[in-house]
Amino acid sequence: KTNADHGILFECMNLIIYYEETGRTEGKEEKSSYSDHLDAMAKLLGRFISLKEANVRYLGLDTMTRLAKLEGMGNKISQQMTTILFSLRKDQDASIRK
């Protein structure tokens, strides 16, 4: 995939995260209509942070951080912990290691 393809995917993910955040702050208590997407995003982000491309790994980790802040996503993200730690250890880029 190209950087443009990855950019579109990240923007879609950020939009879904935004809708989740704003829906919860407006007091909507019903089940999220994006729950299937959130699960798929967690798995896809795990693959993104495994790539060699440092920019994609950085965006993947940044998006995963935002996703982890959503209620109920902690378990999904913790399933990716081995991949996250491996990505952080192998990377020499200081911006990713932060």
JOBEL-V583250 format. One record per residue. N is the residue number from 1. PHI is phi in whole degrees, -180 to 180 (none if undefined). PSI is psi in whole degrees, 0 to 359 (999 if undefined). D_LAST is the distance of its C-alpha to the last C-alpha in whole Angstrom. Layout:
n,phi,psi,d_last
N,PHI,PSI,D_LAST
N,PHI,PSI,D_LAST
This chain:
n,phi,psi,d_last
1,none,154,26
2,-92,169,25
3,-62,326,22
4,-64,319,25
5,-62,314,25
6,-64,320,22
7,-60,319,21
8,-65,317,24
9,-62,317,23
10,-65,321,20
11,-67,322,22
12,-63,316,24
13,-63,316,22
14,-64,326,20
15,-67,317,24
16,-64,318,25
17,-62,318,22
18,-61,314,23
19,-62,322,27
20,-65,314,26
21,-63,313,24
22,-73,328,27
23,-65,323,30
24,-77,327,29
25,-77,341,29
26,-86,5,32
27,86,15,33
28,-77,120,34
29,-100,350,34
30,-69,164,36
31,-59,140,34
32,-63,138,31
33,-80,355,33
34,-107,10,29
35,-60,321,29
36,-64,321,30
37,-67,321,27
38,-64,319,24
39,-63,316,25
40,-66,324,25
41,-63,318,22
42,-60,318,20
43,-69,317,22
44,-65,321,21
45,-65,326,18
46,-61,323,18
47,-72,322,20
48,-63,320,17
49,-77,356,14
50,-92,351,17
51,-73,160,18
52,-75,332,18
53,-66,115,17
54,-63,323,13
55,-65,320,14
56,-68,319,15
57,-61,317,13
58,-62,311,10
59,-63,323,13
60,-63,315,14
61,-67,321,10
62,-65,315,10
63,-68,322,14
64,-64,325,14
65,-63,315,12
66,-65,321,15
67,-66,322,17
68,-65,337,17
69,-76,346,17
70,-76,145,21
71,-61,131,24
72,86,358,25
73,-95,352,22
74,-58,318,20
75,-65,319,22
76,-65,319,22
77,-72,322,18
78,-64,336,18
79,-67,339,21
80,-97,7,18
81,-59,320,16
82,-61,316,17
83,-66,319,16
84,-62,310,13
85,-65,321,12
86,-63,318,14
87,-63,320,12
88,-71,323,9
89,-71,320,11
90,-81,345,13
91,-89,134,11
92,-92,348,11
93,-71,120,9
94,-64,326,6
95,-68,331,5
96,-79,323,5
97,-71,341,4
98,-65,999,0
